[in-house]
Amino acid sequence: MNKILIPIDFSENAERALAAAKIIAEKETTQLLILHAYQPYIADVNITPGNVLPGIDGGDFLSMTNELEGEFQKKLEKYIEEVVAEGYQAEAIWAIGSVQSAVEEAIETHNPSLIVIGRTGTGGFMDKLIGSSATSIGLHSTCPVLVIPPQSMPNKFQKVVYATQFEYDETDILREVFVLMNHLGANLTLLKIQSDSQPNIQADHQFIDEIKSKFTIAADAIVFRESRHVLDGIEDYCDEVGADLLIMSARERSFIEEFLINPSVTRKLIIDTHVPLLVFHLK
């Protein structure tokens, strides 16, 4: 990994994301791009300068907001200093605006190999309907995204599960996955959950034979399980084997398919999973 982008908000979620990035980074060659998207307060046009806050006039309020912005900039600088002191290469990215727009701009400017982002909470109704920042970034970014849930504080990635349906050619993604596994010294299991709710159009053996012809993988590293719901089956298996990283691929879907016909399992996992989730993107 040449560059890893880590959006932070100075919360515990940011600490988890940074911890995960450090596990994957190589101190000598990986640059950690630590991004904070600052969203300044926008005053209500209906509020007059004299009643912005009790006892604070318009000029004082502007001064206060400038001081607040300065404090966040200092926090970002402190993050960089601490990471560099640990021997990592790090660069601060200061942005104004939403996390999603800042990440998109950083991807275009810096072309990172990976994004690591902390997820907040379990996800309420609106998160499930339209997606949180982590969900949107995880599904639509042009590079792989590692989502760290709030229940996890990563210290290693050694038991890794790659969830697949053997319905699409994932050779290019698996090539990247195996490179990462070698770097981490991790064990990889390919998991298929068989469920009536999940389409099974292509014969599994054609994809399995192709994978075995291109990669060294033991027969017992390909596992089939049955479950009423794919999401439950994946999480149950990860809990059973003590997986510390789950990998999936996301593909482009139409609005109708995404929200009405066959909602994405990847999307649901980004919102709900308690296991760190690495999302690759099928072209």
C-alpha positions as CSV (number, residue, x, y, z in Angstrom):
1,M,0.0,0.0,0.0
2,N,1.6,3.3,-1.1
3,K,-1.0,5.6,0.5
4,I,-3.8,5.0,3.0
5,L,-6.4,7.7,3.5
6,I,-7.9,8.0,7.0
7,P,-10.8,10.5,7.5
8,I,-10.9,11.4,11.2
9,D,-13.2,13.4,13.5
10,F,-11.1,13.1,16.7
11,S,-13.4,10.6,18.3
12,E,-12.8,7.0,19.4
13,N,-14.0,6.0,15.9
14,A,-11.0,7.9,14.5
15,E,-8.7,6.0,16.9
16,R,-10.0,2.7,15.7
17,A,-9.6,3.7,12.1
18,L,-6.0,4.9,12.6
19,A,-5.2,1.7,14.6
20,A,-6.4,-0.4,11.6
21,A,-4.4,1.7,9.1
22,K,-1.2,1.2,11.1
23,I,-1.7,-2.6,11.0
24,I,-1.8,-2.6,7.2
25,A,0.8,0.2,6.6
26,E,4.5,-0.4,6.0
27,K,6.4,2.2,7.9
28,E,9.1,2.6,5.2
29,T,6.8,2.9,2.2
30,T,3.2,3.7,3.2
31,Q,2.1,7.3,3.6
32,L,-0.8,7.8,6.0
33,L,-3.0,10.6,4.7
34,I,-4.9,11.8,7.8
35,L,-7.9,13.9,6.7
36,H,-10.2,16.1,8.8
37,A,-13.3,17.7,7.1
38,Y,-14.2,20.7,9.1
39,Q,-17.8,21.9,8.9
40,P,-18.0,25.5,10.1
41,Y,-21.1,26.9,11.8
42,I,-23.3,28.7,9.3
43,A,-25.2,31.5,11.0
44,D,-28.9,31.8,10.6
45,V,-29.7,34.8,8.4
46,N,-32.7,35.5,10.6
47,I,-30.6,36.0,13.7
48,T,-29.3,39.5,14.2
49,P,-25.7,39.9,15.3
50,G,-26.8,41.0,18.8
51,N,-28.6,37.8,19.7
52,V,-26.4,35.1,18.1
53,L,-25.8,33.9,21.7
54,P,-26.7,35.6,24.9
55,G,-23.9,38.1,25.8
56,I,-22.0,37.5,22.5
57,D,-22.2,40.0,19.7
58,G,-21.5,39.2,16.0
59,G,-17.9,40.1,16.2
60,D,-17.2,38.0,19.3
61,F,-19.1,35.1,17.7
62,L,-16.9,35.3,14.5
63,S,-13.8,35.3,16.7
64,M,-15.1,32.3,18.6
65,T,-15.7,30.3,15.5
66,N,-12.3,31.2,14.2
67,E,-10.7,30.0,17.4
68,L,-12.7,26.8,17.2
69,E,-11.4,26.2,13.7
70,G,-7.9,26.8,14.9
71,E,-8.3,24.3,17.7
72,F,-9.3,21.6,15.3
73,Q,-6.3,22.4,13.1
74,K,-4.0,22.0,16.1
75,K,-5.7,18.7,16.9
76,L,-4.9,17.5,13.4
77,E,-1.3,18.6,13.7
78,K,-1.0,16.8,17.0
79,Y,-2.3,13.6,15.4
80,I,0.4,13.9,12.7
81,E,3.1,14.5,15.2
82,E,2.2,11.4,17.3
83,V,2.0,9.1,14.2
84,V,5.3,10.4,12.9
85,A,6.8,9.8,16.4
86,E,5.8,6.2,16.1
87,G,7.9,5.9,12.9
88,Y,5.1,6.2,10.3
89,Q,5.0,8.6,7.3
90,A,2.1,10.9,7.7
91,E,0.6,13.9,6.0
92,A,-2.3,16.1,7.2
93,I,-5.2,17.0,4.9
94,W,-7.4,19.9,6.1
95,A,-10.7,20.2,4.2
96,I,-13.8,22.4,4.6
97,G,-17.2,20.7,4.0
98,S,-18.7,17.3,4.3
99,V,-16.7,14.1,4.9
100,Q,-17.9,12.6,1.6
101,S,-16.9,15.5,-0.6
102,A,-13.5,15.8,1.2
103,V,-12.8,12.1,0.7
104,E,-13.8,12.3,-3.0
105,E,-11.5,15.3,-3.5
106,A,-8.6,13.6,-1.6
107,I,-9.0,10.4,-3.8
108,E,-8.8,12.5,-6.9
109,T,-5.7,14.4,-5.6
110,H,-3.8,11.7,-3.9
111,N,-5.0,8.5,-5.5
112,P,-4.8,6.4,-2.3
113,S,-4.5,2.6,-2.3
114,L,-7.0,2.2,0.5
115,I,-9.4,4.3,2.7
116,V,-9.9,3.4,6.3
117,I,-13.0,4.9,8.0
118,G,-14.6,4.5,11.4
119,R,-18.3,3.9,11.5
120,T,-20.5,5.6,14.0
121,G,-23.1,3.6,15.9
122,T,-25.3,0.8,14.5
123,G,-27.2,3.0,12.0
124,G,-30.7,4.3,12.4
125,F,-33.6,4.3,10.1
126,M,-32.3,7.1,7.8
127,D,-28.8,5.4,7.7
128,K,-30.5,2.2,6.5
129,L,-32.5,4.1,3.9
130,I,-30.1,6.5,2.3
131,G,-26.8,5.6,3.9
132,S,-24.3,7.2,6.3
133,S,-21.0,8.7,5.1
134,A,-19.2,5.4,5.8
135,T,-21.9,3.5,3.8
136,S,-21.7,5.8,0.8
137,I,-17.9,5.9,0.8
138,G,-17.7,2.2,1.3
139,L,-20.0,1.4,-1.6
140,H,-19.0,4.0,-4.2
141,S,-15.4,5.0,-3.7
142,T,-13.0,4.1,-6.6
143,C,-10.5,2.4,-4.2
144,P,-11.0,-0.3,-1.5
145,V,-12.5,0.9,1.7
146,L,-12.0,-0.6,5.2
147,V,-14.9,0.2,7.5
148,I,-14.2,-0.2,11.3
149,P,-17.3,-0.6,13.4
150,P,-17.6,1.0,16.9
151,Q,-17.4,-2.5,18.6
152,S,-13.9,-3.2,17.3
153,M,-10.4,-2.0,18.3
154,P,-8.2,-3.7,15.8
155,N,-4.8,-5.0,16.9
156,K,-4.3,-7.6,14.2
157,F,-5.8,-9.0,11.0
158,Q,-5.0,-12.7,10.9
159,K,-8.2,-14.7,10.5
160,V,-9.8,-13.3,7.4
161,V,-13.0,-14.3,5.7
162,Y,-13.8,-13.4,2.1
163,A,-17.6,-13.7,1.6
164,T,-18.6,-14.5,-2.0
165,Q,-21.5,-15.9,-3.9
166,F,-19.4,-17.3,-6.8
167,E,-21.6,-15.4,-9.2
168,Y,-19.1,-13.0,-10.7
169,D,-15.5,-13.1,-11.8
170,E,-13.6,-11.8,-8.8
171,T,-10.1,-12.8,-10.0
172,D,-8.7,-9.2,-10.0
173,I,-10.0,-8.6,-6.5
174,L,-8.7,-11.9,-5.2
175,R,-5.3,-11.1,-6.6
176,E,-5.2,-7.9,-4.5
177,V,-6.6,-9.9,-1.5
178,F,-3.9,-12.5,-1.6
179,V,-1.2,-9.8,-1.8
180,L,-2.6,-8.3,1.3
181,M,-2.9,-11.7,3.1
182,N,0.8,-12.3,2.4
183,H,1.7,-8.9,3.8
184,L,-0.4,-9.5,6.9
185,G,0.6,-13.1,7.3
186,A,-3.1,-13.9,7.5
187,N,-5.2,-17.0,6.8
188,L,-7.9,-16.6,4.2
189,T,-11.2,-18.5,4.0
190,L,-13.6,-18.2,1.1
191,L,-17.2,-18.4,2.4
192,K,-20.4,-18.9,0.5
193,I,-23.7,-18.6,2.3
194,Q,-26.4,-20.6,0.6
195,S,-29.8,-19.0,1.1
196,D,-33.2,-19.0,-0.7
197,S,-33.1,-15.3,-0.6
198,Q,-29.8,-15.1,-2.6
199,P,-29.8,-15.8,-6.4
200,N,-27.7,-18.8,-7.5
201,I,-27.5,-18.5,-11.3
202,Q,-23.9,-19.5,-12.1
203,A,-22.5,-22.9,-11.3
204,D,-20.1,-22.6,-8.3
205,H,-17.5,-25.0,-9.6
206,Q,-16.6,-22.9,-12.6
207,F,-15.5,-20.0,-10.4
208,I,-13.9,-22.3,-7.9
209,D,-11.9,-24.2,-10.5
210,E,-10.7,-20.8,-11.9
211,I,-9.7,-19.6,-8.5
212,K,-7.8,-22.8,-7.7
213,S,-6.0,-22.6,-11.1
214,K,-4.7,-19.1,-10.4
215,F,-4.1,-19.1,-6.6
216,T,-2.7,-21.5,-4.0
217,I,-5.7,-22.2,-1.8
218,A,-6.4,-25.4,0.3
219,A,-9.7,-27.3,-0.3
220,D,-10.8,-26.7,3.3
221,A,-10.3,-22.9,2.8
222,I,-13.5,-22.9,0.7
223,V,-16.5,-23.2,3.0
224,F,-20.2,-23.5,2.3
225,R,-22.9,-22.8,4.9
226,E,-26.7,-22.6,4.8
227,S,-28.6,-19.8,6.4
228,R,-32.0,-18.3,6.0
229,H,-30.5,-14.9,5.7
230,V,-27.1,-14.3,4.0
231,L,-26.1,-11.5,6.4
232,D,-26.8,-13.7,9.5
233,G,-24.9,-16.6,8.0
234,I,-21.8,-14.4,7.3
235,E,-21.8,-12.9,10.8
236,D,-22.4,-16.3,12.5
237,Y,-19.5,-17.9,10.6
238,C,-17.2,-14.9,11.4
239,D,-18.1,-15.3,15.1
240,E,-17.6,-19.0,15.0
241,V,-14.1,-18.8,13.7
242,G,-13.1,-15.6,15.5
243,A,-12.6,-13.7,12.2
244,D,-10.9,-10.3,12.7
245,L,-11.5,-9.1,9.1
246,L,-14.3,-9.7,6.6
247,I,-13.8,-8.9,2.9
248,M,-16.5,-8.5,0.3
249,S,-16.9,-7.0,-3.1
250,A,-19.5,-4.4,-4.2
251,R,-20.7,-4.0,-7.7
252,E,-22.7,-1.2,-9.4
253,R,-26.4,-1.6,-9.0
254,S,-29.4,0.2,-10.4
255,F,-31.6,2.2,-8.0
256,I,-34.5,-0.2,-8.6
257,E,-32.3,-3.3,-7.9
258,E,-30.6,-1.6,-4.9
259,F,-33.7,-0.5,-3.0
260,L,-36.7,-2.5,-4.2
261,I,-35.7,-5.9,-5.7
262,N,-32.5,-7.1,-4.1
263,P,-30.9,-4.8,-1.5
264,S,-27.1,-5.1,-1.3
265,V,-25.7,-7.5,1.4
266,T,-22.6,-5.4,1.3
267,R,-24.6,-2.2,2.2
268,K,-26.3,-4.0,5.1
269,L,-23.0,-5.3,6.4
270,I,-21.4,-1.8,6.3
271,I,-24.2,-0.5,8.4
272,D,-24.5,-3.4,10.8
273,T,-21.5,-5.6,11.0
274,H,-19.4,-5.8,14.2
275,V,-16.4,-7.2,12.3
276,P,-14.1,-4.8,10.4
277,L,-15.2,-4.9,6.7
278,L,-13.0,-4.4,3.7
279,V,-14.9,-3.6,0.6
280,F,-13.4,-4.0,-2.9
281,H,-15.3,-2.8,-6.0
282,L,-16.1,-4.9,-9.0
283,K,-15.9,-2.9,-12.3
